[in-house]
Amino acid sequence: MPLQRLLQTTGFPLVPRNLSVQPKIADDPIMLPFSQSARILIAEDDESLRGLLVRYLSSLGHTVEALPDGAAAVERLRQSAFDVIITDMIMPAADGLAVMRAAKTADPYSEIIFLTGMPDLASAVKALREGDAFDYIVKPFPNVEVLRATIDRALERRHLRLENARLTRELELQRSTDALTGALNRRAFFESGEREVARSIRHREPMALVMLDVDHFKEINSVFGHAAGDAVIALLAQICRQELRAEDLLSRYAADIFVCLLPSTVQEDAAGVADRIRRAIAAQPPEIGGQSVTVRVSAGVTARQDADRSLDTLVRRGERALKLAKEEGGDKVTTA
């Protein structure tokens, strides 16, 4: 496999029934950009107002669903999440607070806008303070542009909250993973691994550990350059992922050393995993400097014993097994 290809592959009062003043709809509403269009759920028991809101918001480019009461909205939210929920405060069977709770369960970043009459304004304000609603609009409102502006701001907040969550995840990923391989770094491995060891002890389940080291790695760097060494490390990480399960932990422990923690695995099975990795990387020589270079790895395997109470104990024993494999010429799996 060419060096360049190897590097590329790894890397949020109620309205009266006889209300005579209707909100005014703009004659020529402006379509929102695609990035600002939203899935909106309306829960409103006033049929005329509900229909008007559907027509208006649909004309703005939103995808709109409308339901006549809170219970129906709660049920719908069990099936699907929405970007914005516009809900009356007081409705039969389930009120606006129940709708808000269902919406936040479906999507914690959904934005809630309450439609409220003056008598239940205090409830709306309380919901804003104690819950996670975005805003409220007092009915009757003379112009739906008030609603439009509120939805635009709600969507902006949703976008910012989602972006903040994405950046937080990226920062956590950078904090816990190795940039070249995407494997856990040493600190994150010990954090996650200690929890796995505690779980193994609590449930009296087996656990094994595999340490892998690239044989003659310094020579590869010296002869072919550090980019070639990076390609070999990336290839080894890729092969490890192919052989490991989703619940296994993979960490780049040192420059050319990887450690794998295998929950619910006995030592013999872990040795089989290590040997498959050893044979797989030998069978996939990367192309370096115009020539295929066979890569060999050594592996040390150990399993948790009844007396073991920390991940560090397993790691130290795995290091001893790996050292023995290297001393015996490398390209082999030893246990300890």
VOLUM-148149 format. One line per field, with one value per residue (C-alpha): residue number from 0; x, y, z; residue in one letter. Coordinates in Angstrom, 3 decimals. Example, Ala and Ser with C-alpha at 12.3 -4.5 7.8 and 13.67 -1.06 7.14 Angstrom:
REM VOLUM-148149
seq	(0:1) $
east	(12.300:13.670) $
north	(-4.500:-1.060) $
up	(7.800:7.140) $
type	(A:S) $
END
This chain:
REM VOLUM-148149
seq	(0:1:2:3:4:5:6:7:8:9:10:11:12:13:14:15:16:17:18:19:20:21:22:23:24:25:26:27:28:29:30:31:32:33:34:35:36:37:38:39:40:41:42:43:44:45:46:47:48:49:50:51:52:53:54:55:56:57:58:59:60:61:62:63:64:65:66:67:68:69:70:71:72:73:74:75:76:77:78:79:80:81:82:83:84:85:86:87:88:89:90:91:92:93:94:95:96:97:98:99:100:101:102:103:104:105:106:107:108:109:110:111:112:113:114:115:116:117:118:119:120:121:122:123:124:125:126:127:128:129:130:131:132:133:134:135:136:137:138:139:140:141:142:143:144:145:146:147:148:149:150:151:152:153:154:155:156:157:158:159:160:161:162:163:164:165:166:167:168:169:170:171:172:173:174:175:176:177:178:179:180:181:182:183:184:185:186:187:188:189:190:191:192:193:194:195:196:197:198:199:200:201:202:203:204:205:206:207:208:209:210:211:212:213:214:215:216:217:218:219:220:221:222:223:224:225:226:227:228:229:230:231:232:233:234:235:236:237:238:239:240:241:242:243:244:245:246:247:248:249:250:251:252:253:254:255:256:257:258:259:260:261:262:263:264:265:266:267:268:269:270:271:272:273:274:275:276:277:278:279:280:281:282:283:284:285:286:287:288:289:290:291:292:293:294:295:296:297:298:299:300:301:302:303:304:305:306:307:308:309:310:311:312:313:314:315:316:317:318:319:320:321:322:323:324:325:326:327:328:329:330:331:332:333:334:335) $
east	(0.000:1.547:2.699:0.433:-2.650:-1.842:-1.713:-4.959:-6.982:-6.234:-6.583:-30.649:-56.631:-56.781:-57.709:-61.542:-63.221:-64.894:-61.713:-62.278:-58.748:-56.595:-52.832:-51.784:-49.795:-47.182:-48.230:-44.878:-42.993:-39.307:-38.154:-35.537:-32.186:-32.035:-29.680:-32.322:-35.342:-36.581:-38.867:-41.535:-44.222:-47.267:-49.477:-52.467:-56.101:-57.485:-58.196:-58.199:-54.927:-53.368:-54.263:-52.974:-49.639:-49.235:-49.864:-47.586:-44.649:-44.862:-44.693:-41.373:-39.881:-40.299:-41.604:-44.564:-46.727:-49.677:-51.635:-54.785:-53.664:-50.718:-51.290:-51.043:-47.883:-46.290:-47.050:-45.637:-42.451:-41.969:-41.665:-39.572:-37.626:-38.243:-36.052:-38.692:-41.876:-44.578:-47.032:-49.978:-49.547:-52.968:-54.463:-56.550:-54.838:-51.286:-50.115:-47.236:-44.823:-45.490:-44.869:-41.589:-40.410:-41.226:-39.430:-36.288:-36.302:-36.429:-33.782:-32.202:-31.321:-34.898:-36.215:-39.586:-41.807:-44.916:-48.122:-49.829:-52.758:-52.346:-53.887:-51.241:-48.346:-46.851:-46.679:-44.818:-42.328:-41.795:-41.132:-38.508:-36.783:-36.947:-37.032:-35.247:-37.851:-36.592:-39.345:-43.091:-45.527:-48.674:-51.918:-53.558:-50.623:-51.560:-48.799:-47.203:-43.913:-43.452:-43.540:-41.247:-38.615:-38.885:-38.416:-35.420:-33.782:-34.653:-33.034:-29.975:-29.677:-30.169:-27.420:-25.057:-25.787:-25.252:-22.038:-20.841:-21.602:-19.726:-16.685:-16.779:-16.792:-13.909:-11.891:-12.564:-11.542:-8.317:-7.716:-8.179:-6.892:-3.664:-3.680:-2.002:-4.001:-7.188:-6.431:-6.778:-3.799:-2.142:-4.077:-7.473:-6.583:-5.898:-9.073:-11.289:-9.279:-9.508:-13.310:-13.215:-10.981:-13.338:-16.281:-14.388:-13.660:-17.238:-18.805:-16.002:-15.440:-12.165:-10.090:-6.972:-4.384:-2.232:0.854:2.226:5.556:6.867:10.116:13.109:11.034:14.083:15.657:12.519:12.655:16.392:16.390:13.082:12.296:9.725:6.856:7.440:7.408:4.100:2.658:3.658:2.098:-1.114:-1.212:-0.814:-3.630:-5.865:-5.229:-5.820:-9.225:-10.104:-9.332:-10.736:-14.369:-16.290:-15.995:-12.204:-9.900:-7.028:-4.338:-1.115:0.909:4.270:5.889:5.603:3.779:0.034:-1.924:-5.298:-7.617:-10.081:-12.985:-14.634:-11.656:-9.429:-5.685:-5.773:-8.299:-6.320:-3.196:-5.153:-6.123:-2.496:-1.308:-3.901:-2.661:0.946:0.216:-2.031:0.558:3.255:0.950:0.394:3.843:3.530:5.252:8.008:10.558:9.425:9.793:7.608:8.823:7.666:6.659:6.968:5.496:6.024:3.201:2.962:-0.289:-1.566:-4.884:-6.336:-5.692:-7.823:-5.230:-5.058:-6.773:-5.519:-4.882:-1.266:-0.690:-1.872:0.183:3.379:2.856:2.078:5.303:7.257:5.644:6.435:10.034:10.369:9.026:11.577:14.423:13.497:13.940:10.614:7.825:6.107:3.479:4.423:2.284:2.871) $
north	(0.000:3.372:5.625:8.536:6.299:4.903:8.379:9.421:6.422:6.932:10.191:21.763:33.867:31.439:32.862:33.066:30.946:34.065:36.110:38.676:40.108:37.718:37.975:39.590:37.438:39.125:39.371:38.237:36.238:35.742:32.126:31.249:29.892:26.094:26.187:28.077:25.961:23.875:21.062:22.727:21.079:23.114:22.094:24.463:23.701:26.753:25.378:28.728:29.865:26.463:26.519:30.052:29.186:26.159:28.187:31.029:28.959:26.648:29.687:30.554:27.246:25.327:21.780:22.049:19.543:20.686:18.839:19.860:19.111:18.434:14.708:14.241:16.360:14.297:11.116:12.551:13.570:9.986:9.131:12.005:15.092:18.633:21.722:24.079:23.325:25.977:25.001:26.483:26.526:25.202:22.352:19.250:16.089:17.514:21.090:22.970:21.868:18.220:18.993:20.718:17.734:15.348:17.586:17.777:14.024:13.602:16.275:18.310:21.022:21.569:25.066:25.636:28.660:29.006:30.647:32.000:34.192:36.748:34.562:31.840:34.203:33.404:29.736:30.574:32.766:30.013:27.540:29.848:30.148:26.545:24.692:25.129:26.967:29.635:32.285:32.946:34.984:36.466:35.801:37.363:38.725:41.210:40.288:36.949:38.706:38.621:34.843:34.826:36.882:34.636:31.487:33.000:33.739:30.283:28.672:30.840:29.714:26.086:26.415:27.989:25.330:22.518:24.099:24.528:20.874:19.851:21.901:20.489:16.962:17.812:19.284:16.203:14.018:15.956:15.749:11.982:10.623:10.315:12.669:10.241:7.090:8.171:5.640:6.658:8.463:7.145:9.350:8.519:4.828:4.714:6.706:4.354:1.259:1.682:1.753:-1.434:-3.130:-2.120:-3.512:-6.734:-7.138:-6.289:-8.780:-11.336:-11.388:-12.168:-9.454:-9.555:-7.065:-7.091:-4.935:-4.600:-3.186:-2.693:-4.603:-2.560:0.646:2.861:1.382:2.126:5.765:5.969:4.441:5.658:8.760:9.642:9.835:6.165:5.436:7.300:5.201:1.993:3.181:4.157:0.748:-1.076:0.964:0.199:-3.531:-3.488:-1.924:-4.604:-7.343:-5.727:-5.498:-2.269:-2.743:-3.210:-0.287:0.608:3.066:4.338:3.750:5.017:5.931:2.476:0.622:-0.041:-1.512:-3.228:-3.927:-6.744:-7.067:-10.464:-12.170:-14.953:-14.983:-17.702:-15.783:-12.567:-14.346:-15.409:-11.779:-10.699:-13.371:-12.386:-8.811:-9.983:-12.073:-9.437:-6.656:-8.997:-9.838:-6.173:-4.702:-0.965:0.590:2.831:4.581:2.644:-0.750:-3.035:-3.277:-6.164:-5.006:-7.313:-6.835:-8.457:-8.921:-9.487:-10.871:-11.147:-11.570:-10.131:-12.302:-12.406:-10.401:-7.635:-4.444:-1.883:-1.461:-0.603:-4.151:-5.596:-3.096:-3.917:-7.617:-6.995:-5.010:-7.957:-10.311:-7.924:-7.572:-11.337:-11.509:-8.904:-10.695:-13.921:-12.289:-10.558:-11.344:-13.513:-13.529:-14.344:-14.497:-13.641) $
up	(0.000:-0.993:1.832:0.825:0.756:4.198:5.685:3.989:5.178:8.887:9.880:20.336:28.971:26.063:22.703:22.600:19.953:18.544:18.302:15.558:15.293:13.249:12.908:9.652:7.218:5.086:1.429:0.103:2.758:2.104:1.896:4.459:3.315:3.396:6.360:8.376:7.463:10.361:11.404:13.548:15.688:16.716:19.667:19.745:20.538:18.713:15.240:13.415:14.960:14.389:10.704:10.263:11.857:9.614:6.464:7.494:8.695:5.689:3.413:5.071:4.006:7.236:7.504:9.843:11.713:13.845:16.523:18.433:21.993:24.228:24.538:20.779:20.730:23.501:21.589:18.368:20.168:21.290:17.614:16.286:17.313:16.051:15.859:17.270:19.206:19.442:22.144:23.997:27.765:28.749:26.695:27.342:28.623:28.631:29.101:27.550:30.268:29.422:25.766:26.655:28.698:25.847:23.357:25.478:25.887:22.114:21.486:24.303:21.807:20.578:21.210:22.909:22.303:24.477:23.284:26.360:27.459:30.215:33.019:32.493:31.784:35.189:34.246:31.057:32.901:35.471:32.682:31.223:34.573:35.706:32.412:29.149:27.081:24.697:24.860:25.120:23.046:24.573:22.692:20.833:18.844:16.104:13.664:12.975:12.250:16.040:15.829:12.830:14.641:17.705:15.607:13.819:17.172:18.467:15.422:15.863:19.492:18.479:15.882:18.415:21.028:18.539:17.329:20.900:21.606:18.448:19.392:22.914:21.507:19.193:22.050:24.170:21.236:20.812:24.552:24.660:21.339:19.434:16.447:14.027:14.708:16.485:19.228:22.865:24.302:27.422:29.880:28.357:28.255:31.972:32.744:30.725:31.531:35.299:34.993:32.947:35.488:38.323:36.361:35.702:39.405:40.424:38.026:38.370:34.642:32.845:31.223:29.097:27.894:24.757:24.182:20.646:19.555:15.991:15.563:14.350:14.298:14.781:11.662:9.621:10.747:10.148:6.664:5.224:7.303:9.938:7.421:6.705:10.427:10.748:7.928:9.695:12.970:11.149:9.442:12.752:14.341:11.362:11.617:15.378:14.842:12.333:14.838:17.988:19.097:19.732:23.501:23.418:24.180:21.851:22.898:21.450:24.580:23.295:19.979:18.420:21.199:21.327:24.203:23.866:26.798:26.133:28.584:29.067:27.413:28.696:28.061:25.422:23.300:23.704:22.490:19.417:18.753:19.115:16.727:14.101:14.303:14.017:10.933:9.315:9.387:8.060:5.151:4.235:3.543:2.918:-0.064:1.260:-0.882:-3.931:-2.310:-0.190:3.390:5.548:9.013:12.007:15.479:18.842:21.367:25.100:26.495:30.043:31.857:35.042:38.080:41.228:43.156:40.530:41.661:39.143:35.438:36.181:37.410:34.091:32.111:33.974:33.433:29.770:29.457:30.863:28.373:25.517:26.652:26.620:23.047:21.931:23.692:21.920:18.518:18.012:15.584:18.173:20.938:24.533:27.690:31.325) $
type	(M:P:L:Q:R:L:L:Q:T:T:G:F:P:L:V:P:R:N:L:S:V:Q:P:K:I:A:D:D:P:I:M:L:P:F:S:Q:S:A:R:I:L:I:A:E:D:D:E:S:L:R:G:L:L:V:R:Y:L:S:S:L:G:H:T:V:E:A:L:P:D:G:A:A:A:V:E:R:L:R:Q:S:A:F:D:V:I:I:T:D:M:I:M:P:A:A:D:G:L:A:V:M:R:A:A:K:T:A:D:P:Y:S:E:I:I:F:L:T:G:M:P:D:L:A:S:A:V:K:A:L:R:E:G:D:A:F:D:Y:I:V:K:P:F:P:N:V:E:V:L:R:A:T:I:D:R:A:L:E:R:R:H:L:R:L:E:N:A:R:L:T:R:E:L:E:L:Q:R:S:T:D:A:L:T:G:A:L:N:R:R:A:F:F:E:S:G:E:R:E:V:A:R:S:I:R:H:R:E:P:M:A:L:V:M:L:D:V:D:H:F:K:E:I:N:S:V:F:G:H:A:A:G:D:A:V:I:A:L:L:A:Q:I:C:R:Q:E:L:R:A:E:D:L:L:S:R:Y:A:A:D:I:F:V:C:L:L:P:S:T:V:Q:E:D:A:A:G:V:A:D:R:I:R:R:A:I:A:A:Q:P:P:E:I:G:G:Q:S:V:T:V:R:V:S:A:G:V:T:A:R:Q:D:A:D:R:S:L:D:T:L:V:R:R:G:E:R:A:L:K:L:A:K:E:E:G:G:D:K:V:T:T:A) $
END
